[in-house]
């Protein structure tokens, strides 16, 4: 189908292709929209809709949106100009819409477009699972990151870099990092993911689902968190930034060879650099394939209503 904006003609690709239909929950339809210059990318995204069974297992038996609109936007579009350059995508839970910038992938913590889409879809599903109630940023971003992919070497390196030195030492500081520069945003992503994984280790694999169910029923987040985990948020914060950081960062460093630790970190940074070079080459190939520069689409929604 075709959607005509004020000055731009958009191509919509229904994600009910053979491969995508098997990957997404049957009750939810995903539609991908793109300007003609990104039509090829839209087809690939529609064909590679991530498997959301793991996301649903993490979030529990929660209502799903009937339809999700995925918009692929160019760098020079109103959406692109309104979002910081380090934002590769964001979700608009109020209208079940996701905006992705293919030219900005990868950007930590998302390694490619399918992972980025999984992350933003997780944001929408978290919002539905919580009944539309807002929760702390560290929790929302941590759940979306954990739902989208496994913990890897890059995450370990970024986590170590975040907690060694004058990094965030409170949940509030992690939240504040999401609205600062790209480096602090990446650090907050690493910490939020580690916080959620710490919660799952302490309170069981269904802890996220139980918290979200309580919030959906009207309990404040801090009450739902304490009743699920057995710890007030303040005690959980102290446990993580005290014992967890010590055992997962300082003990490996002090008990092992400093040179080996530095080598592991260097290899992680090298892997990050190499992956970004490969993805940059892939983006260049896509741009050469698509050819025509994009026209500006409709005005984006208020940035206060989106999460990335």
N, C-alpha and C positions, 0 to 999 in steps of 0.2 A: 504494500500500500504506500501511498505518497502523502506526505504532510507538507503543506505550503505555508511558510511563515511570511512575515512582512516583506523580506527581501531575499529569502533563501528557500530553495526547494530541497526537502530532506527525503532520504530514502530510508524506509523502515523495513527491517528484516525480521520476520517472526521467528523466534528461536525454537520452533517446533519442528526442527530438522530431525532426521533419524537418530543421530548421535545425541543431540541435545535433549530430545524428548525423554530418553532413558535416564539422563543425568539429573534432571530437575524433578522436584516433587510434582506429581500429576495434578495437584490442585492449584498450582501456580504457573502462570504463563509469563514468559520473559520475552519482551520485544526490544529489539536493538534498532536504534535510529542513528543515522549518520548523514552528513552532507555527501554529495556525489564523490568528492575527492577521497572520502574514507569508506566508500562502498565495499571495497575488497577487504578492508580490515573488519568492517561490520559483519561480513559473511563469515570470516574466520572466528570472530568472537561468538557469533550465534552458534557456530558448529562446535565450540569448545566451552560451552556453559559448564562450570564445574559441578561435580557431584556434591550435592548438599546434604547427603545422608549423615555425614560426620557432624555438620553444623547442627542439624536437627537433633542428633543424639546428645550434643553438648547442651542445647537449649531446652530440651524436653518437649513435652506435648503442648506446643503453643500454637495459636492460630497463625496461618500464613496469609500473606497478601494474595489476592486473586490474580493480580497483574502487576508486573514490575516493568517499568520503562527504563531502558538503558540508553543514554545519549552519548555518542562519541563526538567530542568537540575538538576543534583545531586550536592551536596556540593563540591565534589572533582573534578568536571569537570573543563575544562578550563574556561568556563563561570563563574562558582562558584569561582574559584581562582582569576579571574580578577576583580570581583566586591566586594566591601566592605561587610563584614559579615552582616551588618544591612540592606543591599539591598535585598528585597525579590522578586523583579522583575524589569524589565526595558523594554522600548520600543525602537525599531529602526525604526523610521518613514520613513526613506529613502527607506527601503526595506519591509515595512509593516510587521514587525516581532516583536514578543513579547517573552521574555525569563522570565520564572518563576522558582523560587526555592521553591518547596513545603515544604522542611524541615525548611525554614525560616519564615513560616507563623504561627502566625500572627506577623506583624511588623507595628506599627502605620504609616499611618492611615488606613491600610487595616486589616480587622478582620478575613478574611478567603480567600480561593482561589477564589471563585466567585467574592468577592469584589475586590480582587487584580486584577483579570482579567478585571473587569469592569473599574478599574482605568487606567490600561495600554491601554485598547481599547479606552478609552476616549482620551488618549494622541495621539493615531494614528488619531482619528477623528478630534481632534483639529488641528493637523498638516494639514490634508486635507482641513479643513474649512478655514484655514489661507493661503491656497495656498502654503504651504511649507515655509512661511516666519517665521523667529524666533521672539519670543516675550519674554518679561521678565519672568524669572523663576517663580516668585511668581504668575504671572497670569496663566501660563500653569499648574503649580502644583495645584493651587487653583481651577481652572476649573475642572481638572481631579478628584480632591477629592470631590468637590461638586457634580459632575456628578455621581460618583460611589456610594454615600450613603448619608443618612441624618445626620445632626448634632446631636451629642449625649452628654451624661453626661461626657464621657471621653474627648471629644473635649472642653467642657466648662472648665473642670479642667486644661487641658493643655494650653488653651488660657489664663486663669487667671495666671498660673505659668509663661507664656511667657511674660506677660506685667507687672507683679508685680516684681519690682527689675530691675537689669541692663540687660534687654533683648533688642532685636532689636527695634529700634525706627524709622527706615526708610525703604523704599522699598528696597534700596540697601543692607541693613543689612539682610533683610529677604532672598534675593537672595543669599548672601554670606553664609548664614547658611546651604544651601543645599549641600555645598561641604566641610562641616566640620565633626565633630564627630556625633555619633548617637543621642546624646541628643539635639544638636543644629539643626540637621535635623528634628527631631520630632517637635521641637519648630517652625521651619519655616513652616512645614506642617500645624500646627494649625493656625498660623498667615495668611498663604496664603489662607486657606479655609475661615477664618473670613473676610479677605479683599474682596474676591470675593462675599461672601454673603452680605457684606456691599454695594458693587457696585450694586447688584441686588435689594436691598431694596431702594437704592437711585434712580436708573435709570430704573427700571422695569425689568420684567422677561426676556425680549428679549434683554437685554443690551449686553450679551455675544455674541449672534448671530449677532447683529448689528456691534459690534467691529470686529469680525472675518470676516464679509462680507467686511468691509472697508479695512482691512488688505489684504484680498484676492485680492481686486481690485488694490492694490499697495500703499495704504496710509501707512505711517510710524505708528507704534503702538501708539506713544504718540499723534499724530494728530487724529487717529481713536478714541482713548480713550476720548479725550477732546470733539470731535464733538458728541460723543454718550452720555457721562455723563454730559456735560456742565461744567466740571471742568478740569483744567490742572492737570497733574499727581501730581505736587507738592502740589496743594491745596487739592486734594483727600488724599494724604499722611498725610497732617496736620489735615484734618478732621477726618481721621481714628485714628491716634495715639493720637489725642487730645480728641475730643468729644466722639467718639465711645468707646474708651478704658475707658474713665471716666464713661460713662453711663452704660456700660455693665460689668464693673469690680468693680470700686471703689464705685459707688453708692449702688449696692447690698450689698457690704461688710460693708459700713458705716451705712446704714439704717437698717441692720439686725443684728442678734446676731452673734458675732464672733464665738461663739461655734458652732452655726448651720452651718455657712460657713465652718468651719473646719471639721465638721461632713460630710457635703456634699462632700468635697474634699477627706476625708478619704474613704468614701463609693465608690467614683469614682476610687480611687487607688486600693481599695480592689477588685472592679469589674474587673479592668485591670489584677490584679494578678491572680484572680480566672479563668478568661477566658484563660489566657496564660497557666495555669496548665491543663485545660481541652483540649486545643488545642495541648499541648505537649503530652498528653496521646493519643490523636487521631493520631498524627504523629507517635508515637511509635507503635500503632496498625497497621498503614499502612506499616511501615517498616518491622514489623513482617510478615505481609501478603505478601509483595513483596519479602523479603528474600535476594536476591543476590545483592552484592554491584555493583555499577555502573562502567562501563568502561569510560574512558575519550572520549568525542565527539570531533568534529572538533574544530579548533581554533575559538574563538569568534571574532566579529568585534571590531574595534577600540572603546574604551570606550568613546571617545569624541563624538561619534555619537548617544549615547543613553541617554534617560531620564528615571528616575525611579519614 
